[in-house]
Amino acid sequence: MVKRTILQWLIVLFIGLIFCVKSYAQVNVDLVYSLKLSESYDSNLNLTRDNEQSDWVNIITPSVGLDLTSKYWEANLKYSPSIYTYTDHKEYNYVAHDVSLDYMYKIYRNLTFNMHNLFTMTQDLYSVTGPTTSSTVYTPSEYTIRKKRAYHSDYSGGMRLNYQFGKRDSLYIGYNHYRNWEEDKDIQEATRYNPVAGISIEIGPHMILSLDTSYIKGDFYGGSDDFDELKGDLRLTKDITKHFNVNIAYSHTYMDYSGDTEDYQIYAPSFGMAYRFSKDMSISINTGFYKQDKERGRDETGINLDVDFNKKWRIKKGSISFTYTSGYDETYFGSENLGFTIYHGGRLSFIYDFTRHLSNSSYVDYRYNKYTDVDPDRKDNIITFNEALTYKVTKWMNISISYDYRWLDSNIDVNDYKDHRVFFSIILYNTTKLVK
């Protein structure tokens, strides 16, 4: 089933590529290819609290892609299989797949269309790159728990039409889609349908009013009730000076389940400010209050707080960023369906180029999640740390060594684990121009 799904998506991506090259003579086409050879050590293969099993893993990842550009559009198609070979636990050997297609078309001077598609198939229990977010493509939470090795596949995609009709006036309409397939029948499959729309208008001197709307239909295949969710965010932003602005906002969520699961609404007013000290340093702070108003049960209330600090050193080619967030979330898709989530956490990232050839990147991420729809409430603390050094040997070869650490402590003891992963990699890469 999963292999057939991969083939279907390859066909869809190929048809999309044909659409992109209909004006072939006006297109620049680059063939991008690489080979990554990695030796990895994993200290806790099955993410268990006790009786940890470790192993050395050989990973071979060839990659091939096409980059197409023209005057009005560009497209990127990429396919990367990865072959995992375990030294002692040969029963864990498997092949992962990663397929992506991105497309951008400038329809008119102020009208653009963007499309993103990503399909992955793997047996890995969590991603070593840490949590990811995107404004256009939905990605399931990396904070949930998966402890059984089996193939699981995810598709996330989106398309969006953006129109700029004034210096600070714009609107958009789009659609996001998510679907997962699970070989482990204990994990629930689901589909997420998500049309979105929004508008931003300058209603007065240095004053912007923006409205973002979203509808989510969640279909679950076994166990959980399907739902329909409506969400709207209204924000008024006022520029006080060239570098300083303030805002006031209100967010409302309406959740309607198809079965016996309790419906609810979320009310969330907030206010905040942003200040740019210079081209290389900025800070924004937003805070507010939320209330989850349940139809019958106990309501949940709390404080939203978002702090985002960024600093760059242009001369020394370095940057540091810090983000702290707290508030509420909804964990419905991915390896676990846990419902309403109260959270707080932060992330510190650091990038530095020691020389023209040697670079460093690192981050530490902390997250506390309280899942209130689980009985009893589940509380997870997750710390993720990554450190990577990359040396550019030639213009077509890099060598890297990286270390990943993940620690999860839960009030449900069986969920606890610690995992250390070390990677040594050689990456060969090149680009060949096919059409110019």
Secondary structure as GFF3:
##gff-version 3
##sequence-region A 1 436
A	DSSP	alpha_helix	2	20	.	.	.	ID=ss1
A	DSSP	three_ten_helix	24	26	.	.	.	ID=ss2
A	DSSP	beta_strand	28	42	.	.	.	ID=ss3
A	DSSP	beta_strand	55	69	.	.	.	ID=ss4
A	DSSP	beta_strand	73	86	.	.	.	ID=ss5
A	DSSP	three_ten_helix	90	92	.	.	.	ID=ss6
A	DSSP	beta_strand	94	108	.	.	.	ID=ss7
A	DSSP	beta_strand	111	122	.	.	.	ID=ss8
A	DSSP	beta_strand	152	164	.	.	.	ID=ss9
A	DSSP	beta_strand	170	182	.	.	.	ID=ss10
A	DSSP	beta_strand	189	204	.	.	.	ID=ss11
A	DSSP	beta_strand	207	221	.	.	.	ID=ss12
A	DSSP	beta_strand	227	239	.	.	.	ID=ss13
A	DSSP	beta_strand	244	257	.	.	.	ID=ss14
A	DSSP	beta_strand	264	278	.	.	.	ID=ss15
A	DSSP	beta_strand	281	294	.	.	.	ID=ss16
A	DSSP	beta_strand	300	313	.	.	.	ID=ss17
A	DSSP	beta_strand	318	331	.	.	.	ID=ss18
A	DSSP	beta_strand	339	353	.	.	.	ID=ss19
A	DSSP	beta_strand	358	371	.	.	.	ID=ss20
A	DSSP	beta_strand	378	394	.	.	.	ID=ss21
A	DSSP	beta_strand	397	410	.	.	.	ID=ss22
A	DSSP	three_ten_helix	413	415	.	.	.	ID=ss23
A	DSSP	beta_strand	417	435	.	.	.	ID=ss24
###
